[in-house]
Amino acid sequence: MEFIDLHAQYLQLRDEINANIQKVLDHGKYIMGPEVFELEEQLAEYVGVKHCITCANGTDALQMVLMAWDIKAGDAVFVPSFTFMSTAEVVSLQGATPVFTDIDIKTFNMSAESLEKQIKKVLEEGKLTPKAIIPVDLFGQPADYEQIGQIAQKYNLLVLEDAAQGFGGNINGKMACSFGDAATTSFFPAKPLGCYGDGGAIFTDSDELASLLKSIRIHGKGTEKYDNIRIGLNSRLDTIQAAILLPKLTAFKEYELQKRNEIAYQYTEALKDKYNTPFVSANMQSSWAQYTLLLNSEEERNALQRKLKEHDIPSMIYYPKPLHLQTCYKSLGYSKGCFVNAEKASKCVLSLPMSPLVDGNDLEEICKVLNSGK
């Protein structure tokens, strides 16, 4: 049993993927070939925004937006503590300071209450200038952009949606990657829409921001290759990866997203009487990047993971240490107890196999082991 069976997914789409790769090999436009621009058009249409700018990976996508917004030393950018390192890392790479917030323990996403508390604290201290918020659509469910948006407006802050795990989710039909002033996603292979290498994308309705991003992703170019009008990155999506993503996007829209929700529903129905199963707000749909249980203690979580392993069932812990307790952020002065929900989640979460191709027999076996082990 695989945690995410990428090979089985490839076999379903092998003919389309192989044909697209062959097209790239035939035309030889390996960098910024036609498939890149075709993919950008399809992604923008699906999300419902004016512009999609692809790039080399999801981390670059976040950093490019911060570069375009001139986030720099002395600025504060608010990020949830319970997420992957890249969300805070890009802030540090810009010389700015990540200011961590706690999460809502039910959704695992940024707590609006904690966010406002941290903004007020930064303003009272007067050492940093609040500039932006990066909410994360963790495990596939969009963050609470209604409340976060109100707070952002109140304090005149930009919002950058980190939808690395959220692509395909929605709030009242409005798609993930369409919230805030800009949004990003990742095409890392394990993501809901993944390529066969690294890849990422940025979404925005702003013509000005889109123009800046297109320059930044190619070394800050101006009118031609050797006209560099700003400092940029080398962050282009390879044409072959775009060619792979095109049929995968079609499959994602036509049946994979629905299948992810069906599998999550089956998990929940089988496990809800014994476990804290994932909570999804009534007005939201998750893309189920992960199906994550919240256990009652670290000891219970670890014991359950060992039991699954004894039955050759893979599981993962996302994430075993919150960002405010990472060694690289020790100088910021956070300590245990600062964000109790993030710390609880890191000790108590366990993610189960999740992909559109989770076999029904495998799912039944997973749930049988889980229900017999508690």
N, C-alpha and C positions, 0 to 999 in steps of 0.2 A: 504494500500500500504506500502511495506517495502522499506527502503533505499537499503538494500542488502538482498535478500530473501534466507537466508541460508537453511531454512527448505525445501523450494521447490526444491532446488538443491539436498538436501539429499534424498528426495522422488524419484528423478530420478535415483539415484544410490544406493538406499536402499539395494537391494539384494546383490550387489557386496560388499558394505561396511560391511553389517552385516555378510556376509560369511567370509570376511577377519578378522573381529574382533573375530569371533568364532574360527578361526584357531589359533589365538594368545592365546585365552583362553584354547584351547586344548593342545598346545605345552608348554605353560607356560613360554616362554622366553620373559618376559616383558621388560627387559633391553638389548639392543643391540641384539635383535632377528634377524632372517634371513630376515624379511621384511625390516629392516633398511638398510641392505647392498644391497638388491634388489632395493630399492628406490634410493639409492646413485648411483648405476650403471645406472638406467634409467634417472635420472636427469643429470648426466654427459654426457650421450649420447645425450640427447635432447639439452643441451646447447652447446655441442661441445668442451668440455674440458676434460682433462685427469682425474681429481680428483673432487669428490664431498664429502664433509665431513659434515654430518648433525649434528645438535646440538639442544639445548633446545629452543632457540628463536632467532629472528633476531638481537636483541641487543647483545647477547652473541657472535653471529657470527662476528659482527664488532669488539668487544673487543678482541676476540681470535686472530684475524689477527694482531691487534696492539700489543698484547702480543708477538706473534711470531716474529714480526718485532722489538721488544725491544723498542717500543715507550715509552718515559719516561719524567720525569721532565726536563724542558729546551728545549723540542722539540716543534715545531709548526706544527700543522696539519690543513690544510685549508678545511673548510666546508661551504656550502651555508647557509645563514641565514634563508632562507625560506624552512623549512623542519621540520620533527618531531624531538623532543628533543634527541632521542637516538643517532643520528648521531654525535652530539657534546658531548653528555654525556660520551660516551665511551672514548673519548680523555681525558676528565677531570678525569675519573676513573683511567687512566694510569698515572696521574700526569702531563700530557702534557697540552699544551695550545691550545684550538681551536681558530683559526684565521678565522673570518667570511668573506664571500665574498657576493657580490650582485648577483642577478639573471638576466637572460634575461627575460624581461617581457612577451615576446611572448610564450616562452616554459616553463617558471617557473623554469628552470634548471640553474645550475651554469653558471655565465658569465665568459668566458675565459678572457675577458679584465679586469674585476674586480679581478680575480684570480691572474693574473700577477702583477697587481698593488699592491695587498696585499703581494705577495712574495717579491717584491722589497722593500716595506716598512719595512718588518721584517728584511731583510738583512741590510738595511740602519741603523735601530735602533740597531742591533747587540746584542740584549738581548736573542733571541731565535734562535734555529737551525731549519730551515725548513726541514721537513722529509717526509711528505706525504700529499696527496690530497684525500678527500673523496667526489667525485661527487655523486649526488643523481639522480636516474631515476624517477623524481617526476610525479605522476599521471599516470605512465605507459610508458612514453616516455624516451628513453635513453638520457643521457646527450651528449654533443658534445665531444666525446672522441678523435676525430681527433685533435682538437685544444688543448684540455686539455693534451693529450698525448705528443704533441710537447712541451708544456710548461713544463711538468714534465721532459722530457728528457733534456731540456735546463738547468734546475736547479737541475737535478739529484734527483728527488723526486719519491717516490713510489705512485702508484695510487690504491686505494681501491674503487671499484664500489659498491655503496649502491643501490642494486636493490630490496629493500624490496617491492617496488611497481612496479618494472619494469619487473618481470619475464614474459617471453613471447614476449616482445618487441624485435625489431632488428634494426640494421643499415646495409643496403645493404645485408640483409640476415644473417649477423653475430648476433648471439643471445645475448640479455642481459644476464648478469652473465658471459660473456666471455671476458669482457674488463678489462684493467688494469693489475696489477700484481696479483690481487686477487679480488674476487667479493663475495657479500653476498646477501641472500634474506631472507624473512620472510614468514612463513606459518601461521601467525595470521589469524583467520577465515575470516576476511574481505578482505584479499589480493587476487589477481587474482588466485593464487593457495593456498588455505587455508586448514588447518586441523581443528579439533574440539577441540582445545586447543592452546597451544603455540608450536612453532617449528621454526627452521631456518636451513640454509645451507650455506656452503662456497664452492667456486669453484676456482680451480687453475690448471695450467699446471705444476707447480713446484713440483717435487717429495719431495724436502727438506721441503718446506712449508707444504705440505700435511702430512708428517710424524710428524712435530712439532704440527700441529693442532690436530691430532689424539691422541697425548699425552696430550695436554693441555685440551681437552674436558673431560678427565678422570683423573683429579687431578694430571696432570703431570706425568703419569705413564711411567715406562720404560718397561722392558721385561715382568713383571707380575704385578698383582694388587697392591702388597705392596712394589714395587720398584718405588719410586717417585724420578725422576731425575730433576724435575723442579717444580716451582709453577704453578698450573693449576686451572681449574674450575670443577665443577660438571655440565656438560652441554651436556647431551646425549638426543637425540630424543627418546621418548618412542616408543616402538614397536607398540603399538596400534595406535599411530598417524601415523606411517609409513604405517601401514595396511590400514588406511583410505585414505592416500594420494595416494597410488598406483592406485586405480580406478579413483580417482579424476584427477590424472595426465593424464591418458588415455583419459578421457572426455575432459580435457583441450586441449590436442593436437588434438583430433579428431573433436571437434566442438565448444567448449566453446570460445576459442580465436577468432575464426572467427565470432561467434555470438556477442561477445563484439564489434568487429569492425563494424559489421552491425548496431548495436544499436547506436553506436557513429555517424555513417554516417547519420542515420535517424534523430538524434537530430540536427546535424549540418545543414542538408538540411532544417529542419523546423524552425531553429532559426537564421541562419546566416544573414538574412536581418535586424534583430533587435538587435542582441547581438554580443559581441566579443566572438565568439566560439573558442574552443581550436585549437591551431596551431600545426600541426605535420609536421616536415620537410619532404621534398619530398623523401629523401633517408631512412626514418625511418618508422617503424610501431610501434604503441603504443599497450600495452596490456590493456589500459583503466582501470587502477585501480580506477580512478575517471573520471567523465566527469564534467569539471569545467569551468564555465563562468567567464569572467572578466568584472565586471560592471564598471561604470564610477565614482562611489563614494561609500563611506560607507553608506550613507543615501539611495541611490538607492538599494544597495545590501540588506540592512536590511528591507526595505519596500517590496522588492520582496520576501524575505524569509517569511515575515509575510503573504503575499498574498498566497503563496504556502501552508502555514500552515492552513490558513482558508479553504482551499480545501482538507485538510488532505493529503497533499503531503509532504513527508519528504525531507529535504535538510540538508547539512552540510557545515561548514566553516573549511576548511583546508588551512591555520592555522591562527587564529586570532591575534597572536603576533609573530613576527619574533624572532629568537633566540638571536640576538644581543641586544634585549630589554628585555629579560627575567631577572627576579630578580636575579637568581642565577649567572648571568654573569655581574652583575652591576660593579664588581671590575675590569673588563677588560677595562672599560672606554668608551664604545660605547654610543651613544646617538641618539635621533631622527634626521634623516637626513643623517646618515652615509651610509645607503643603501636604496636609494629612491625606487627602484623597489620592493625590498622585502617588504618594508613598504606599498607601494601601493597595492601589491597583498594581504597582510594580511587584508586590509580594503575593498577590492573590489571583492574577489573571492567567488563563491558559487557553490557547487558541487551538482549535481542532482542524482537521483537514477540510479545506474549502476550495472548490473550483467548480466550474460548470459540469465537470465530468466525474464528480464523486459518484461512485457506483452505489446503487441501491443496497446491494448486499453488504458493501463496506460500511455504509452509513448505519445499517441495522446492527452490524457487529460492533461498531464504535459505541453506539448508544447502549447496547447490551452490556458491554464492559463497564461503561460509566455508571449505569444504573445498578450494577452488581457490586460496584466498588465503593459504595457510600452508605 
